[in-house]
Each structure stands twice: as structure tokens, then as C-alpha cells.
Amino acid sequence: MSRFEEQVAVITGGAMGIGGATSRKLASEGARVLIADIDLDAAEENVKRISAEGGVAKAIRTDVSSHEDIRAMIAAAVDEWGRLDILVQNAYGVATNHDQSLGSAVTVSEDAWDRGMAVLAKALYLGAKYAVPAMSENGGGNIVNLASVHGVLMAPKMLIYEAGKAAVIGMTKQMAIDFGPEGIRVNAICPGHILTEGLAKHWEGNEDGLKFFVDQYPVKRVGRPEDIANAIGFLCSEDASFITGHALFVDGGHTIQLQENFGVQQAMYAREHPELKFP
Ligand code: NAD
């Protein structure tokens, strides 16, 4: 019997990247998957891929910065398959290298803050608002929220992303306490650098830059979307039935290291390679 047979999962941002791999992983283990993504064409492509592999999936255009879209996304899953068991809150649309989303409390605009927080934090509260009652109807379920190593360790001039991801970890713990009695476990994942389709493009022509990243990981590689999908599968499975409110680092050991050594190495490396751009 597959781990998620009979279960229904909603994956925000499930068209590509980590969400794309997670949609395929859960579908490959029996879940019926609703891919809720702002890019409907890409979501349909992933549905085709899942169907070709024998899985069951549908796509819905969802902008997680819209309250109404989030309500409709949960309703669509329940209307289609009659229940909800898993919600993966993964969608991400605030580019960290976008001029307006970078900056300190002094420099970021109020508008950029509001737009960033709408996707990074408010969307997860709204997702739970509609998912929890639906899950409770069939005895419980699992919510997995995508945080980041950036939710715990801060990088300079990244107020919005870092504050948003720290909020994800806080909300995860709060929700775990509030919804545990209803049979709902809520966990977060803190990925390290994951080479998604988008980030692979970013590194094209900058192989030395990527190698510099790789060298910083004790396992001597950065992550693959499947690494995160596997961890999400574990957290949603019965094997993790006593785990809730946890923020699981899936980062190849990157964050267990003393950082001051890296600061010196990075400064020296950047001085030797002024042509490299670091994300
Ligand atoms: P990605 O850019 O590869 O994919 C994001 C998906 O979200 C896309 O399918 C996109 O269309 C969709 N999306 C964007 N804005 C949306 C919106 N407003 N509403 C609905 N869908 C929207 O992203 P990724 O790298 O796979 O990241 C997924 C999650 O993992 C994010 O929460 C991100 O912060 C987190 N994360 C990623 C990394 C990494 O290295 N890739 C590291 C740490 C944390």
C-alpha cells in the first residue's frame, strides 16, 4: 500500500522547483494532488508529467497573495476529491535579488514589505484558516510550511525574506499547538541551497560561483528539489506521527558549521574573483 493512498494534497507553487518535485513525489505514492500555482501553464505541464507516470493531479491558478484564491484552492480540492489531508505551503514569488525586496528596515519600502509578507507569511495563515476545518472533517492531516535556513540565520540587507521565513517557523509552532488536538501536525522545512530549474539557470555560465557554494556544504553538493520532496513525504507520513512543530533543516549540514571561517573565506574569494555574482 502506498503511503498516501486515498489522501488528497494541495501544493502551493507546485508547478516547478521544490513544489514541482513535491507534487510528483506525493502523487507517486498515491495522493491525489492539486497543484495551486500562479503559472497555470507550468502547473498543467506538471499535471501532464504526473499523469504520464500514472498519478492523479489537477491544476488551479492560484495567487497566494489573494485571500479569495486561497479559499477557492482549498474548496476546489474538497469539491474534486471530497477531502483534504495534506497542505504544502511552498509558493514563492518574492525574488531575493529583486531591487525592491532587498534592503534594511531603513531602505525597504512599505509597499515592498506588504507585498513580500503577503506571500511569505500571510498566505500561510490563510492557507491554514481554510485547510484546518477541511482536514478536521476526516480526523486530521498534515501541513508542511516551507521556511528556509534564512529563517534562522540572517544575511545582510534581506529584511523581507528573513523576517518572512522567521515568521514561517513561528507560525508553524503556533499552528502545531493549536491544531494538534484536531489530529493535525504542522511542520516546517528549512532548505539549504536547492538547485531548482530557476536556480540552475541563475548559475549558468557561473560554474565557479556554484562550486564555491558546493564547497561550503559538508556533503560537497547543494540540494536537489527531490531532497526536499523526500523530507516532506517523511513529515506527512505515519513514520513522523510524533513529530510536530518542528523546523527540519534539510541543508547537507551547511548550518551546523561555524560561520566566521566562511566570512573570511568568502571575502578572500570575492576579492580574487570580482567577476562572480553571489545570489
Ligand atoms: P521556484 O521559484 O522554483 O518555484 C516557485 C513556484 O511558486 C513556481 O511554480 C511559481 O510559479 C510559484 N509562485 C510564485 N509566486 C506565486 C504566487 N503568488 N502564488 C502561487 N504560486 C506562486 O521556488 P523554489 O526555489 O522551489 O522555492 C520553493 C520554496 O522553498 C519557497 O518557499 C522558498 O522560499 C523555499 N526555499 C527555497 C530554497 C532554494 O534554494 N531553492 C532554499 C530555501 C527555501
Residues whose N, C-alpha, C, O or C-beta is under 5 A from the ligand:
A	BS01	NAD	G13 G14 A15 M16 G17 I18 G19 A36 D37 I38 D39 T62 D63 V64 S65 N90 A91 Y92 G93 L146 A147 S148 V149 P191 G192 H193 I194 T196 G198
